[in-house]
Amino acid sequence: MQLPFFRRKEIETPPDIAAASLRSDRFRLEREVDWQRLDRIILALEKGRPKRISDEDLLDLPVLYRKAASSLAVARETSLDAAALEYLESLVRRAWFQVYGPRITLSGWLRRFLGGGWSAAVRAIWLDICIALSVMVAGAATGWLLVARDRDWFFALVPGAMAGGRVPGASAEALRATLAPQAGSEGLASFAAYLFSNNTGVAILAFALGFAFGIPTLLLLVYNMALLGAMLWVFAEAGLGWEFAAWLSVHGTTELGAILLAGAAGLHVGRAMAFPGDSSILAAAQASGQRAAQVMAGATLMLVVAGLLEGYVRQLIGAPSARAAIGGLMLAFWLGYFLLVRRPIEHET
Amino acid sequence: MSTASQAVQAAANKRQRMLLTPEGLALPLTIASRGARAGALLLDLTFIALGFIVLAIVLGLLGFSVIGLATRSTGPVVELLMVVATLSLFLIRYGYFLWFELGPRAATPGKRVLGIRVAARPQDGVTGGRLTAEMVIARNLLRDVEVFLPVFFLVSGGEQAGVVGVATFVWLAVFVLFPFANRDALRAGDVVAGTWVIEASRAKLQQAMSVDLASARDYRFGEEELAIYGEHELQVLETVLRQGNAAAMREVAETICRKIGWEAGIGDERAFLEAFYAALRARLEQGMRFGQRKKDKFS
């Protein structure tokens, strides 16, 4: 005997069909059992427990759905039972979302995404990547030139907390000390996690601001790169330009690449909304948004890698040549991945 | 019908849209009201805040015990906890919405409480498409600018920082108030992703109305008596009968008797109304089969 708490409610058989005096009620009573069966299957799917559905129920699902849809079509024309119509409409609507819902699982989506979907999306926004790259180079050059002309610009561009002693006029030894690797490996994991969450926030902001026709994204890119250009000038002044570039490139190629992709994704949406061409603004925004979202999802992955590199590898490896080699290797890897991996052939699941 | 309920009904009608299924069936969809969406968002933010608090309490309890045991203040276990905390903060902020909207119900717990869900918006009159993972990612990435940034801005008192603060406030207000500027209550994330938020309540199957009408033969109605009311009044009568409120039934019975010229009795309202309902519905459905529909008593 099962405890009453967990026993599933059985589908009640409807009362004697012939006892209903109205023809529309007889129509409904004949089909009630099927509707309730469909309701139960859809409920199991909505709760995310597809294993609860028996095999025969699963095979019958499309048939039950079509029966319910045709019952709704007939009931609209012949019945005035508002409650039954409302029930049928909500049932068919819920069944539609389940039957015609997404057909791919999360792992299947990941496989398709990493196996070429991401690369194809990146290649599709090549023009925005070029624009973002030129803006970033211009921003870095601007930062360098501004600080080279007038040192006070450094303090305007770089917030004090981030500078942390790396200011114009600092001695070469002090600057070299900031580039040195760390002795032990404690505290690195939390540092890496902090960097990751911080950088991802900036990248997502760069993408989200693309909605405003891409202009704030450009400004954000210029500002971040001007910061970088200013720091580069400080180290070059002290004769440590190569060491700083190597220190930066360990994680920088990946992180700057991720920010480049995020900015390009935002620009893609902004440009599509500003110049929609033949389609409406909404349609253009949607088409570009889907491509840009794929690129963004991948940029987040790149930032995970960059966070790990910055947190662990950079602090543990000291020689500038080794750091530059790692940076160059990562750059080659990303370029190869984006340019060479083809979109996979779609198989119907 | 009072004007208030009429106004509510009119507002709900403005939110009706049609979805064309591949079977050729036109399903009515109702766009979720802006109040429902705001309420769902507030609920979700409350759940997220509760999650933070619970996590902080758990870490605090563990941290206390660990610091008491270890000789140094930083040990590998504490560091692991810090990593878990930082990543959880990040994941909860971005992953909470993503995880639930990618699930089978396409609704976060806040949305589920209010009975709404996310769906793909049909483009250019084409039948409704599928909600893909890219759509959900796009709409959630933009939520950052619309929700979290304004919240941080207000919490840190940014709008008092002079002209820049005011400008930022206006700028963020454009994003936050975007749903009020279009008909489908789309926010910026919905525009970019091609989705919208619709009502997804679940109706229960009620009893068939004409099943046990032993008293149906006690009352006979003639042609002219049944010709007065239309479909709208029939559905109001059905609602009254399903709710079973005795006072409402008495009032409706008196009104009907007045209209059809009968003397209203006392104590037999339910049987009278059921009989009238069955007879009226039989007559109206017969008219439907011949293509004559009477919308209400004025038509």
Boltz contact constraints between the chains, C-beta under 6 A:
constraints:
  - contact:
      token1: [A, 15]
      token2: [B, 211]
      max_distance: 6.0
  - contact:
      token1: [A, 19]
      token2: [B, 211]
      max_distance: 6.0
  - contact:
      token1: [A, 20]
      token2: [B, 208]
      max_distance: 6.0
  - contact:
      token1: [A, 20]
      token2: [B, 210]
      max_distance: 6.0
  - contact:
      token1: [A, 20]
      token2: [B, 211]
      max_distance: 6.0
  - contact:
      token1: [A, 21]
      token2: [B, 210]
      max_distance: 6.0
  - contact:
      token1: [A, 22]
      token2: [B, 210]
      max_distance: 6.0
  - contact:
      token1: [A, 22]
      token2: [B, 282]
      max_distance: 6.0
  - contact:
      token1: [A, 24]
      token2: [B, 285]
      max_distance: 6.0
  - contact:
      token1: [A, 25]
      token2: [B, 208]
      max_distance: 6.0
  - contact:
      token1: [A, 25]
      token2: [B, 210]
      max_distance: 6.0
  - contact:
      token1: [A, 28]
      token2: [B, 208]
      max_distance: 6.0
  - contact:
      token1: [A, 29]
      token2: [B, 208]
      max_distance: 6.0
  - contact:
      token1: [A, 45]
      token2: [B, 104]
      max_distance: 6.0
  - contact:
      token1: [A, 46]
      token2: [B, 104]
      max_distance: 6.0
  - contact:
      token1: [A, 46]
      token2: [B, 105]
      max_distance: 6.0
  - contact:
      token1: [A, 48]
      token2: [B, 104]
      max_distance: 6.0
  - contact:
      token1: [A, 69]
      token2: [B, 23]
      max_distance: 6.0
  - contact:
      token1: [A, 69]
      token2: [B, 25]
      max_distance: 6.0
  - contact:
      token1: [A, 73]
      token2: [B, 25]
      max_distance: 6.0
  - contact:
      token1: [A, 80]
      token2: [B, 231]
      max_distance: 6.0
  - contact:
      token1: [A, 80]
      token2: [B, 234]
      max_distance: 6.0
  - contact:
      token1: [A, 80]
      token2: [B, 281]
      max_distance: 6.0
  - contact:
      token1: [A, 80]
      token2: [B, 284]
      max_distance: 6.0
  - contact:
      token1: [A, 80]
      token2: [B, 285]
      max_distance: 6.0
  - contact:
      token1: [A, 82]
      token2: [B, 235]
      max_distance: 6.0
  - contact:
      token1: [A, 82]
      token2: [B, 238]
      max_distance: 6.0
  - contact:
      token1: [A, 83]
      token2: [B, 206]
      max_distance: 6.0
  - contact:
      token1: [A, 86]
      token2: [B, 203]
      max_distance: 6.0
  - contact:
      token1: [A, 87]
      token2: [B, 203]
      max_distance: 6.0
  - contact:
      token1: [A, 87]
      token2: [B, 205]
      max_distance: 6.0
  - contact:
      token1: [A, 90]
      token2: [B, 203]
      max_distance: 6.0
  - contact:
      token1: [A, 93]
      token2: [B, 27]
      max_distance: 6.0
  - contact:
      token1: [A, 96]
      token2: [B, 21]
      max_distance: 6.0
  - contact:
      token1: [A, 102]
      token2: [B, 130]
      max_distance: 6.0
  - contact:
      token1: [A, 109]
      token2: [B, 133]
      max_distance: 6.0
  - contact:
      token1: [A, 186]
      token2: [B, 74]
      max_distance: 6.0
  - contact:
      token1: [A, 189]
      token2: [B, 79]
      max_distance: 6.0
  - contact:
      token1: [A, 189]
      token2: [B, 83]
      max_distance: 6.0
  - contact:
      token1: [A, 190]
      token2: [B, 79]
      max_distance: 6.0
  - contact:
      token1: [A, 190]
      token2: [B, 82]
      max_distance: 6.0
  - contact:
      token1: [A, 190]
      token2: [B, 83]
      max_distance: 6.0
  - contact:
      token1: [A, 193]
      token2: [B, 83]
      max_distance: 6.0
  - contact:
      token1: [A, 193]
      token2: [B, 86]
      max_distance: 6.0
  - contact:
      token1: [A, 193]
      token2: [B, 87]
      max_distance: 6.0
  - contact:
      token1: [A, 194]
      token2: [B, 86]
      max_distance: 6.0
  - contact:
      token1: [A, 197]
      token2: [B, 86]
      max_distance: 6.0
  - contact:
      token1: [A, 197]
      token2: [B, 90]
      max_distance: 6.0
  - contact:
      token1: [A, 204]
      token2: [B, 141]
      max_distance: 6.0
  - contact:
      token1: [A, 204]
      token2: [B, 144]
      max_distance: 6.0
  - contact:
      token1: [A, 207]
      token2: [B, 141]
      max_distance: 6.0
  - contact:
      token1: [A, 208]
      token2: [B, 141]
      max_distance: 6.0
  - contact:
      token1: [A, 208]
      token2: [B, 142]
      max_distance: 6.0
  - contact:
      token1: [A, 208]
      token2: [B, 144]
      max_distance: 6.0
  - contact:
      token1: [A, 208]
      token2: [B, 145]
      max_distance: 6.0
  - contact:
      token1: [A, 211]
      token2: [B, 188]
      max_distance: 6.0
  - contact:
      token1: [A, 269]
      token2: [B, 192]
      max_distance: 6.0
  - contact:
      token1: [A, 283]
      token2: [B, 123]
      max_distance: 6.0
  - contact:
      token1: [A, 285]
      token2: [B, 191]
      max_distance: 6.0
  - contact:
      token1: [A, 285]
      token2: [B, 192]
      max_distance: 6.0
  - contact:
      token1: [A, 286]
      token2: [B, 194]
      max_distance: 6.0
  - contact:
      token1: [A, 289]
      token2: [B, 138]
      max_distance: 6.0
  - contact:
      token1: [A, 289]
      token2: [B, 192]
      max_distance: 6.0
  - contact:
      token1: [A, 289]
      token2: [B, 193]
      max_distance: 6.0
  - contact:
      token1: [A, 290]
      token2: [B, 134]
      max_distance: 6.0
  - contact:
      token1: [A, 293]
      token2: [B, 134]
      max_distance: 6.0
  - contact:
      token1: [A, 293]
      token2: [B, 137]
      max_distance: 6.0
  - contact:
      token1: [A, 293]
      token2: [B, 138]
      max_distance: 6.0
  - contact:
      token1: [A, 294]
      token2: [B, 134]
      max_distance: 6.0
  - contact:
      token1: [A, 296]
      token2: [B, 141]
      max_distance: 6.0
  - contact:
      token1: [A, 297]
      token2: [B, 137]
      max_distance: 6.0
